[in-house]
Amino acid sequence: MKRVLGFALLGIAAIALLLVGRAALLRPRAEAVAQAPPIALGDEAAVVERLAAAIRIPTVSHRDPAQDDPAAFAALRDHLERSYPALHASLRREFVERSLLYTWQGRDPSQPGIVLMAHQDVVPVEPGTEGAWEQAPFSGAVADGFVWGRGTMDTKAKLTALCEAVELLARAGFQPQRTTHLVFGHDEEVGGRAGALAIAQRFAAEARRFEWVLDEGGTIGIDLVPGVARPVALVGIAEKGYATLALTASADGGHSSMPPPQTAIGILADAIRRVEAHPLPASVQGATRQFLAAVAPEMEWPLRAVVANADLLEPVLLRALAGSPRSNATIRTTTAVTMVQGGIQENALPASARALVNFRILPGETVGSVLEHVRRVVADARVAVDVLPGSAPLDPSPESRTDTPGFALLARTIRELYPDVVVAPNLVLGGTDARWFRELSESVYRFGPLRATAADLKRPHGTNERIGAADYLDSVRFYVRLLQNAG
């Protein structure tokens, strides 16, 4: 027995030594780069004011396009034309509905071009929340070191920062090596089908291919990654898919004085309970695995040991990641019951009841596989499970490679401007206009140079959206440097 116990302890010690040793051998893989030379922007107050003026134009997009205000989009277009004359003199501007496509002819048209994206539209302000804003939602107020208002983070600051960078370079006589396209969609917040998709379809019809594409999606996260003290530049290399399923329960209607054992609402409630109790399986794969590999060398112990040995300790890692909604969303297709409808009167039995369940689909799964899973879990002939009619489900994007010149250029530019950050591939949990370009380039990335804490991530689409004025000026410098490096 003592010998067996000794061998067991020796085995445990060997395993522990292996786990610790693998973690200790981790080293950051990025090469050191020199900091970028200073980039002067001229009148910085005027740069910030041009963003603030764009925020004051309420380019709100709605599910029903008839509710949109074309005059607001025209006003933004006029503001851009007045504010950036060198851009408009050097680039060709075209309209795709209310979307804007600018083309900057490159010195070598034979090379694949590049695409830089942002969107003009913003989401509405939720009625009744206006009083909770520290500055009015469309005030564009510059106060306390911030520019306030809807669109500052999502994504007018990116749009105007791109324009500022092109304006500065065009004034200096710069011409890019590769033809460069600016794509500013007008309906990203409602799917982007009339804007970015239409532009992508046009490029596809022309048999265009692009060296790389860059849109919104990732940020420079401050204290977002547990155990990592340094900021992390989250470069999205894929985004999750999207589907809304309708669960419709049917039963006999009638008077509530003679109810059956279960009404349609009770049947639906059981179906909802089963769907929530049986989420789709979790796994560490693809973009999430690459993210963990990038941040593991920066992690504190014992997290570093767990992440470094993800292949051996995956169950432990999955339990840890499932502990918060944000990290849980990186390892599984998420399930969210968002709407329930049933009944028309308190003393009448409903003949039907319906719930809408929204799924954000992990790469590796599809709309079809999610539908099959939910039907199997519900397993009740009284409940129909279907894709919501009129919705627009979409499979996850392919994962872009990180061993490409495009990713290397982006990572180098980030480190030149933000030398304190860790650059990490990442999975984007929401949707962007970049999804429509996935067939046009193997290098579709999602990143904006905005420093953000966990609290900041609640501001886009929420209350008190804002961007630091100094942070915004740095983002202009980032795009200047990115275009210089690409050129």
HELIX and SHEET records of a PDB file:
HELIX    1   1 LYS A    2  ALA A   24  1                                  23    
HELIX    2   2 GLU A   44  ILE A   55  1                                  12    
HELIX    3   3 PRO A   65  GLN A   67  5                                   3    
HELIX    4   4 PRO A   70  SER A   83  1                                  14    
HELIX    5   5 PRO A   85  SER A   90  1                                   6    
HELIX    6   6 GLU A  130  ALA A  132  5                                   3    
HELIX    7   7 LYS A  156  ARG A  171  1                                  16    
HELIX    8   8 GLU A  188  VAL A  190  5                                   3    
HELIX    9   9 ALA A  196  ALA A  205  1                                  10    
HELIX   10  10 ALA A  264  ALA A  277  1                                  14    
HELIX   11  11 GLY A  286  VAL A  295  1                                  10    
HELIX   12  12 ALA A  296  GLU A  298  5                                   3    
HELIX   13  13 LEU A  303  ALA A  308  1                                   6    
HELIX   14  14 GLU A  314  LEU A  321  1                                   8    
HELIX   15  15 PRO A  325  ASN A  328  1                                   4    
HELIX   16  16 VAL A  367  VAL A  378  1                                  12    
HELIX   17  17 PRO A  405  LEU A  417  1                                  13    
HELIX   18  18 ASP A  433  PHE A  437  5                                   5    
HELIX   19  19 ASP A  456  LYS A  458  5                                   3    
HELIX   20  20 ALA A  469  ALA A  486  1                                  18    
SHEET    1   A 6 ARG A  92  VAL A  96  0                                        
SHEET    2   A 6 SER A  99  TRP A 104 -1                                        
SHEET    3   A 6 THR A 180  GLY A 185 -1                                        
SHEET    4   A 6 GLY A 113  HIS A 119  1                                        
SHEET    5   A 6 PHE A 210  ASP A 215  1                                        
SHEET    6   A 6 VAL A 444  ARG A 446  1                                        
SHEET    1   B 3 VAL A 142  ALA A 143  0                                        
SHEET    2   B 3 PHE A 146  TRP A 148 -1                                        
SHEET    3   B 3 ARG A 466  GLY A 468 -1                                        
SHEET    1   C 4 VAL A 422  VAL A 428  0                                        
SHEET    2   C 4 VAL A 232  GLU A 239  1                                        
SHEET    3   C 4 ILE A 220  GLY A 221 -1                                        
SHEET    4   C 4 ARG A 451  ALA A 452  1                                        
SHEET    1   D 4 THR A 334  GLY A 342  0                                        
SHEET    2   D 4 SER A 352  ILE A 361 -1                                        
SHEET    3   D 4 GLY A 241  SER A 250 -1                                        
SHEET    4   D 4 VAL A 383  VAL A 387 -1                                        
SHEET    1   E 2 GLY A 254  HIS A 255  0                                        
SHEET    2   E 2 ALA A 348  LEU A 349 -1                                        
END                                                                             
